[in-house]
């Protein structure tokens, strides 16, 4: 009986122990392989990146920070120019509610998209311009998650058409992959007075205007160049604080940019033509429009050369334009994609260039709100 039990026991133990040993050895081998992999990874980390790799990563980081800084700074500058001009028009003429739609008469700023750039833009506008939180609205696909991400008083919802109909200045901060859908929603629904400011770089301004069915579009076209001073942008860790840094203000000045990022003169032309269109929409005569625009860029008496009618339009048209007659409406698409009288004038007028730079620096260097 005992012998039978032993033989039975031996018969059972053999098939159960062998698989156990097999799987045990298999797991040990896996552990050994994983340990070898981690050992090789740790040795790689100990060796670190080579100098060229580190420089490339730093350059990418610097340029990313620089583009965010410049994009927000230039956008805030445009908003302040428009805000200042509309306030002056309101104080000197009978045109009021037809120019702006805000209940308190302030400039209405719409931001379409609440990603990293949209959020940074909101804080930049509210910290550097005279715009109030109640005059900033955001359209985002997830408005319920906006709480805590935007300052108190900024309204968030998801209705791109509603935002476009309300805004005097509409910032497109959506992803390039969403731009086609957004444009189809807004096509031919934008009020003529609404200045669209587009950040996505995937679509040129001419195509963007066609997609929107709207020619009052301003689009900064930044270009990246190799530069030894690109690390100047690495100090942009906190944007609202960086917007007051004199070295960064100097590096981002639109007509004299440094640090490996440049912006075409066409952007400045688009900004000035945009101000001219605002005067035209307010039915101001060309003489008064020129006076107001010159006053914005000549507050400190730096500019001895004034913008004239022939600075904006052809000499033949300027010669027949009466001072009480408004300027014709200018397509900003053409202003940024074609050679214009203003581009030729600015290229040769160092005095006006200096006054634009002085206005930009004065705007950013003043204490925040």
Residue pairs with C-beta under 8 A, 6 or more apart in sequence:
49 57
58 231
58 234
59 230
59 260
61 234
62 230
62 231
62 232
62 233
62 234
62 259
62 260
63 224
63 230
63 233
63 260
63 261
65 233
65 234
65 236
65 237
66 230
66 232
66 233
66 236
66 251
66 252
66 259
66 260
66 261
67 222
67 261
68 116
68 117
68 120
68 236
68 239
69 233
69 236
69 239
69 242
69 243
69 248
69 252
70 220
70 222
70 252
70 257
70 261
70 263
71 117
71 121
71 199
71 220
71 222
72 117
72 120
72 121
72 124
72 239
72 243
73 124
73 243
73 249
73 252
73 364
74 220
74 252
74 254
74 263
74 267
75 121
75 124
75 125
75 171
75 197
76 121
76 124
76 125
76 128
76 129
76 243
76 363
76 364
77 254
77 360
77 363
77 364
78 169
78 197
78 218
78 271
78 274
79 107
79 109
79 125
79 129
79 131
79 169
80 128
80 129
80 130
80 363
81 271
81 275
81 296
81 359
82 107
82 168
82 169
82 195
82 274
82 275
82 278
83 106
83 107
83 129
83 130
83 131
84 130
84 296
85 275
85 278
85 279
85 292
85 293
85 296
86 99
86 100
86 107
86 168
86 278
88 292
88 295
89 95
89 99
89 278
89 279
89 282
89 284
89 292
90 96
90 99
90 100
90 105
92 288
92 292
93 282
93 284
95 282
95 283
95 284
96 105
98 282
99 193
99 278
99 281
99 282
100 106
100 107
100 108
100 168
101 108
101 166
101 168
102 108
102 135
102 168
104 132
104 134
104 135
106 131
106 132
106 134
106 135
107 131
107 135
107 168
107 169
108 135
108 137
108 166
108 167
108 168
108 169
109 125
109 131
109 135
109 136
109 137
109 167
109 168
109 169
109 171
110 136
110 137
110 138
110 139
110 163
110 164
110 166
110 167
110 169
110 170
110 171
111 118
111 121
111 122
111 136
111 137
111 138
111 139
111 170
111 171
111 173
112 118
112 138
112 139
112 160
112 163
112 164
112 170
112 171
112 172
112 173
112 174
112 182
113 139
113 140
113 172
113 173
113 174
113 175
113 178
114 138
114 140
114 142
114 146
114 149
114 150
114 156
114 173
115 173
115 174
115 175
117 173
117 199
118 138
118 140
118 171
118 173
119 149
119 150
120 239
121 171
121 173
122 136
122 138
122 150
122 151
122 154
123 151
123 239
123 240
124 239
124 240
124 243
125 131
125 136
126 133
126 136
126 151
126 154
126 369
127 240
127 243
127 368
127 369
128 240
128 243
128 363
128 364
128 368
128 369
129 369
130 369
132 153
133 151
133 152
133 153
133 154
134 153
134 155
136 153
136 154
136 155
137 154
137 155
137 156
137 157
137 163
137 166
137 167
138 146
138 150
138 154
138 155
138 156
138 157
138 163
139 156
139 157
139 158
139 159
139 160
139 162
139 163
140 146
140 156
140 157
140 158
141 158
142 158
143 156
143 157
143 158
146 156
150 156
157 163
160 182
160 185
160 186
161 185
161 186
161 189
163 170
164 170
164 186
164 189
164 190
164 191
164 194
165 189
165 191
167 194
168 193
168 194
168 195
169 194
169 195
169 197
170 190
170 194
170 195
170 196
170 197
171 197
171 198
171 199
172 179
172 182
172 196
172 197
172 198
172 199
172 200
173 199
174 182
174 200
175 200
176 200
176 201
176 202
176 203
179 200
179 202
179 203
179 208
179 211
180 211
183 208
183 211
183 212
184 211
186 212
186 214
187 211
187 212
187 213
188 213
188 214
190 196
190 212
190 213
190 214
190 216
192 216
192 281
192 329
193 216
193 278
193 281
194 214
194 216
195 216
195 217
195 218
195 274
195 278
196 212
196 214
196 216
196 217
196 218
197 217
197 218
197 219
198 205
198 208
198 217
198 218
198 219
199 220
201 221
201 222
203 211
204 219
204 337
205 217
205 219
205 221
205 332
205 333
205 336
205 337
206 333
206 337
208 217
208 219
209 215
209 217
209 331
209 333
215 331
215 332
215 333
215 334
216 274
216 277
216 332
217 332
217 333
218 267
218 270
218 271
218 274
218 332
218 336
219 270
219 336
220 263
220 267
221 263
221 264
221 266
221 267
221 336
222 261
222 262
222 263
223 261
223 262
223 263
223 264
224 260
224 261
225 260
225 261
225 262
226 260
227 258
227 259
227 260
229 251
229 258
229 259
229 260
230 259
230 260
232 247
232 248
232 251
232 258
232 259
233 248
233 251
233 259
233 261
235 242
235 245
235 247
235 248
236 242
236 248
240 368
242 248
243 249
243 364
243 368
244 364
244 365
244 367
244 368
246 365
249 360
249 361
249 364
249 365
250 256
250 258
250 361
251 257
251 258
251 259
252 261
253 357
253 360
253 361
254 263
254 267
254 268
254 356
254 357
254 360
255 265
255 268
255 353
255 356
255 357
256 357
257 263
265 343
265 346
265 347
266 335
266 336
266 337
266 343
267 336
268 346
268 356
269 335
269 336
269 340
269 342
269 343
269 346
270 332
270 335
270 336
272 293
272 307
272 312
272 342
273 312
273 330
273 332
273 335
273 340
273 342
274 332
275 293
275 296
276 289
276 293
276 312
276 327
276 330
277 327
277 329
277 330
277 332
279 288
279 289
279 292
279 293
279 326
279 327
280 289
280 326
280 327
280 328
280 329
280 330
283 326
284 292
284 326
285 322
285 323
285 324
285 325
285 326
286 309
286 321
286 322
286 323
286 324
286 325
286 326
286 327
287 323
287 324
288 323
289 326
289 327
290 306
290 307
290 308
290 309
293 307
294 303
294 306
294 307
296 359
297 303
297 307
297 352
297 355
297 356
297 358
297 359
298 306
298 355
299 359
299 362
300 358
300 362
302 354
302 355
302 358
303 351
303 352
303 354
303 355
304 351
305 349
305 351
305 352
307 345
307 352
308 318
309 317
309 318
309 321
309 327
310 318
310 319
310 341
311 341
311 342
311 345
312 318
312 327
312 330
312 341
312 342
313 321
313 327
313 328
313 341
314 341
315 341
317 328
321 327
334 340
335 342
345 352
346 352
346 353
